[in-house]
Amino acid sequence: MSSLGIALITLACMIGGLLLGVILRYILPEHHTKDDAKDMMKTAAGMMATLIALIIGLLVSSAKSSFDATSGSLTQGGAKIITLDHILSRYGPEAKEIRERLKSSVASGVKRVWPDDVQVVDMAAAEKATGMQDVYDMVRALKPANESQEYLKSQALSLSADLMQTRWLLIEQSQNSVPTLFLVVLIFWLTVLFACFGILTPRNFTSIAALSICAASMAGAIFLIMELNHPLEGTIKVSNAPLLKALSHIGK
């Protein structure tokens, strides 16, 4: 399910819990919502709110760390691509075909992950791509004519291997997700919390509107968590600027 779909389900559950609480406020006997019972409900709601805030804060922090790690991997990958192209240019005209293959591989990768029509990324196609593998094999096939070319070949092989590793690291990082059971429990807690709020809140438009805005904010937090956990897919993606910069340098 998409991040937006999960966020909307979360919002619907919280609003449903809020409305249920408002209804229960007028169904329950008066002594259930007055004095000591009301104070106890406030204490329980406060404990749940603290627990939920702590968990959501940790989830946002973890998701942001995953997003930043992917962004950092792309930046390092862009720098290695530029360095590899520079080394190949120093190797000589024998490496021209490899540089062209490197450029086409990077270009196709950018188009695959950042399509112009902003559709869902086909990660299966990204996994099947063999561009960097081809570059590595072509570098291995080079036959150095002197010691300088031998050194450049070893450097190019090392960078090519690093780029293959970076590619698979990005693919593996995109598999991160919040466990379904954990998400279900979190949504349940949010629903119960807003049901408590509904029981405690006075029956007027201002109170209901304020709690509805709070519910929308919580759903927005869930949306951010789900989006940041998939940095190569969805609405919030890592920037492709490092790869576009590298692409503009290849072949020069």
Stockholm file with secondary structure:
# STOCKHOLM 1.0

chainA/1-252         MSSLGIALITLACMIGGLLLGVILRYILPEHHTKDDAKDMMKTAAGMMATLIALIIGLLVSSAKSSFDATSGSLTQGGAKIITLDHILSRYGPEAKEIRERLKSSVASGVKRVWPDDVQVVDMAAAEKATGMQDVYDMVRALKPANESQEYLKSQALSLSADLMQTRWLLIEQSQNSVPTLFLVVLIFWLTVLFACFGILTPRNFTSIAALSICAASMAGAIFLIMELNHPLEGTIKVSNAPLLKALSHIGK
#=GR chainA/1-252 SS CCHHHHHHHHHHHHHHHHHHHHHHHHHSCGGGSSHHHHHHHHHHHHHHHHHHHHHHHHHHHHHHHHHHHHHHHHHHHHHHHHHHHHHHHHHCGGGHHHHHHHHHHHHHHHHHHSCTTCCCCCHHHHHHCCHHHHHHHHHHTCCCSSHHHHHHHHHHHHHHHHHHHHHHHHHHHTTCCCCHHHHHHHHHHHHHHHHHHHHHSCSSHHHHHHHHHHHHHHHHHHHHHHHHTCTTSSSSCCCCHHHHHHHHHTTC
#=GC SS_cons         CCHHHHHHHHHHHHHHHHHHHHHHHHHSCGGGSSHHHHHHHHHHHHHHHHHHHHHHHHHHHHHHHHHHHHHHHHHHHHHHHHHHHHHHHHHCGGGHHHHHHHHHHHHHHHHHHSCTTCCCCCHHHHHHCCHHHHHHHHHHTCCCSSHHHHHHHHHHHHHHHHHHHHHHHHHHHTTCCCCHHHHHHHHHHHHHHHHHHHHHSCSSHHHHHHHHHHHHHHHHHHHHHHHHTCTTSSSSCCCCHHHHHHHHHTTC
//
